[in-house]
Amino acid sequence: MDSQTVHTPHPHIVPIPVYVGVFLALVVGTIVTWQVALIDLGRLNVVVALTIAVTKATLVVLFFMHVKYSTKLTKLVVLAGIFWLLILLTITESDLLTRTWMGVPGR
Amino acid sequence: MWVFLLTEIMFFGGMFMAYLAYRQIYPESFAAASSKLNVTLGMCNTLVLIGSSLTMALAVRCAAAGSGKKLIVLFLILTLLLGGAFLGIKAKEYYDKWIHHEVPGANFHPDEWPADVDMSHASLYFALYFGMTGLHASHMIVGVGLLTFLIIRASRGAYTPAWHTPVEMVGLYWHFVDIVWIFLFPLLYLIDPHFGK
């Protein structure tokens, strides 16, 4: 990150209302997560909870962690991290979800 | 710093994957075990941690904008206090689990357990609960140590708009730990709580 301060002599100063706005959005997201969990939506409960969580995480990454104002290299590194996590999740799931499809030994 | 955070994503990612796999296999046990957690305390902790992320972001902003060392130190101390509050609430939750025999091991027998749900799989849930929140809490403890270091250095005026890299780096770390909790809270505390209603 040192190189970045060299390349950008005037680091982007985010106005305070932006931080407060993000904070309030995170608080609202937390309360909505809690309230929605009390309603029975069947399998959709997990989907809603994770959608809110991903939205909250995105807000934190973009504004609190300044990725929105960072260099393309930083953005690429962040995306690579998310991509790597998705590889872990999808490939493991592709095994777990399809194991029972065929009655083969070892499942 | 970002590369370090990527290794952390993989570190926590593995545990999330283990959680996901076992929740798919034993959904009823996981829902029943999850209802043993204190959602109110979990909610409080989520809000406390979000608040600490705000104060951390403001500390980084003050350092970058050159708002003076007093403001940097103030926001860092607020972050430290909120982090301490989180760990205090977490300790209270762990204590409750301990006295209610909800810690996996020889004495694992939760009270009022529904007869039709397998208890041994709930033990798995609590093992994952303690593993994931424990790993998260240990990151918080490291964060508290880093903040203490920053507060001492900042009070000596070490950080200026031209050079405040440590504040920025600890900020990234702190926000990352916050993000982990953003996922842990709905996944661990809120597994189908409407079942019990």
Chai-1 contact restraints between the chains, C-beta under 6 A:
chainA,res_idxA,chainB,res_idxB,connection_type,confidence,min_distance_angstrom,max_distance_angstrom,comment,restraint_id
A,M1,B,M1,contact,1.0,0.0,6.0,A-B,restraint_1
A,P11,B,A64,contact,1.0,0.0,6.0,A-B,restraint_2
A,I13,B,A64,contact,1.0,0.0,6.0,A-B,restraint_3
A,I13,B,A65,contact,1.0,0.0,6.0,A-B,restraint_4
A,Y19,B,A57,contact,1.0,0.0,6.0,A-B,restraint_5
A,F23,B,L54,contact,1.0,0.0,6.0,A-B,restraint_6
A,L26,B,I50,contact,1.0,0.0,6.0,A-B,restraint_7
A,T30,B,T46,contact,1.0,0.0,6.0,A-B,restraint_8
A,T33,B,P186,contact,1.0,0.0,6.0,A-B,restraint_9
A,W34,B,M43,contact,1.0,0.0,6.0,A-B,restraint_10
A,A37,B,L190,contact,1.0,0.0,6.0,A-B,restraint_11
A,A37,B,P193,contact,1.0,0.0,6.0,A-B,restraint_12
A,L38,B,H194,contact,1.0,0.0,6.0,A-B,restraint_13
A,D40,B,H194,contact,1.0,0.0,6.0,A-B,restraint_14
A,A49,B,P186,contact,1.0,0.0,6.0,A-B,restraint_15
A,A53,B,I182,contact,1.0,0.0,6.0,A-B,restraint_16
A,A53,B,F183,contact,1.0,0.0,6.0,A-B,restraint_17
A,A53,B,P186,contact,1.0,0.0,6.0,A-B,restraint_18
A,K56,B,I182,contact,1.0,0.0,6.0,A-B,restraint_19
A,A57,B,I179,contact,1.0,0.0,6.0,A-B,restraint_20
A,A57,B,I182,contact,1.0,0.0,6.0,A-B,restraint_21
A,V60,B,H175,contact,1.0,0.0,6.0,A-B,restraint_22
A,V60,B,I179,contact,1.0,0.0,6.0,A-B,restraint_23
A,F64,B,S53,contact,1.0,0.0,6.0,A-B,restraint_24
A,F64,B,A57,contact,1.0,0.0,6.0,A-B,restraint_25
A,F64,B,H175,contact,1.0,0.0,6.0,A-B,restraint_26
A,M65,B,L172,contact,1.0,0.0,6.0,A-B,restraint_27
A,M65,B,H175,contact,1.0,0.0,6.0,A-B,restraint_28
A,V77,B,W2,contact,1.0,0.0,6.0,A-B,restraint_29
A,G81,B,L6,contact,1.0,0.0,6.0,A-B,restraint_30
A,G81,B,I9,contact,1.0,0.0,6.0,A-B,restraint_31
A,L85,B,I9,contact,1.0,0.0,6.0,A-B,restraint_32
A,L85,B,G13,contact,1.0,0.0,6.0,A-B,restraint_33
A,L88,B,G13,contact,1.0,0.0,6.0,A-B,restraint_34
A,L88,B,M17,contact,1.0,0.0,6.0,A-B,restraint_35
A,T92,B,M17,contact,1.0,0.0,6.0,A-B,restraint_36
A,L96,B,A21,contact,1.0,0.0,6.0,A-B,restraint_37
